[in-house]
Amino acid sequence: MGLLTRSKETAPCTVTISHRFDELSAHVRFDNGTTVNPGDSVQVQGPEIMAPFGEIVEEQRTAVITRASKLEQLWTRATGDLEFMELCEFSFSEEVMS
């Protein structure tokens, strides 16, 4: 991986989809211990997974990880905290909402 070049790798993964009353989630776990760094992107291969209501579905898949260049990693680390703060809205007022 160079300063401006990206690289791709594949990794086996387990996809878990939960579609229950108390939880609606999707998780990907890399089976070979691969980690994802800031700026990397992951695309799980295969058809769409649909979990019926009230169930948890788990499937084995292959993921393609596109590794960010060194420059992209540095940029993501430098600006990540600022972008997170855009998600936070703070409001202080003495008015009571009714």
C-alpha positions in Angstrom: 0.0 0.0 0.0 1.5 3.3 -1.1 1.0 6.9 -0.3 -1.7 7.3 -3.1 -2.6 3.8 -4.1 -5.4 1.5 -2.8 -5.2 -2.2 -2.4 -7.9 -4.9 -2.3 -8.1 -8.2 -0.3 -10.7 -10.8 0.3 -11.6 -12.3 3.7 -14.1 -14.9 4.8 -16.8 -13.5 7.0 -19.9 -14.3 9.0 -22.9 -12.0 8.5 -25.5 -11.9 11.3 -28.9 -10.3 10.6 -31.4 -9.8 13.5 -35.0 -8.8 12.8 -36.7 -9.0 16.2 -39.0 -6.7 18.2 -36.2 -5.5 20.5 -33.4 -5.5 17.9 -32.9 -4.7 14.2 -29.2 -5.1 13.3 -26.7 -6.4 10.9 -23.1 -7.3 11.8 -20.1 -8.6 9.9 -17.4 -10.6 11.6 -14.2 -11.5 9.8 -13.4 -15.1 10.4 -9.7 -14.8 9.8 -9.1 -11.9 12.3 -8.8 -9.2 9.7 -9.3 -5.7 11.0 -10.7 -2.6 9.1 -8.8 0.7 9.5 -10.1 4.3 9.1 -10.9 5.0 5.5 -11.2 1.3 4.4 -14.4 0.1 2.8 -16.0 -3.3 2.9 -18.4 -5.0 0.5 -19.9 -8.3 1.3 -20.4 -10.6 -1.7 -23.6 -12.6 -2.5 -27.3 -12.1 -2.7 -29.3 -10.0 -0.2 -30.1 -11.6 3.1 -33.6 -11.3 4.4 -34.5 -12.3 8.0 -38.1 -13.0 8.7 -39.6 -11.1 11.7 -38.6 -12.6 15.0 -35.6 -14.4 13.7 -31.8 -14.1 13.5 -30.1 -15.3 10.3 -26.4 -16.1 10.1 -24.6 -16.8 6.8 -21.0 -17.4 5.7 -19.8 -15.0 3.0 -16.7 -13.5 1.4 -15.9 -9.8 1.9 -13.8 -7.6 -0.4 -11.9 -5.0 1.6 -10.6 -2.0 -0.2 -7.7 -0.6 1.8 -7.4 3.2 1.9 -4.1 4.8 0.8 -1.8 6.2 3.5 -3.0 9.7 2.6 -6.6 8.7 2.9 -6.0 7.1 6.3 -4.3 10.3 7.6 -7.1 12.5 6.2 -9.8 10.2 7.8 -8.1 10.3 11.2 -7.5 14.0 11.1 -11.1 14.9 10.1 -13.1 12.1 11.7 -13.7 13.9 15.1 -14.9 17.0 13.3 -17.4 15.0 11.2 -18.6 13.2 14.3 -19.4 16.6 16.0 -21.7 17.4 13.0 -24.0 14.6 14.2 -24.3 16.1 17.7 -26.8 19.0 18.2 -26.9 20.7 21.5 -29.6 23.0 22.6 -29.9 24.7 26.0 -33.0 26.7 26.8 -35.1 27.4 29.8 -38.3 26.8 27.9 -40.4 23.8 28.8 -41.5 21.8 25.8 -45.1 20.7 25.9 
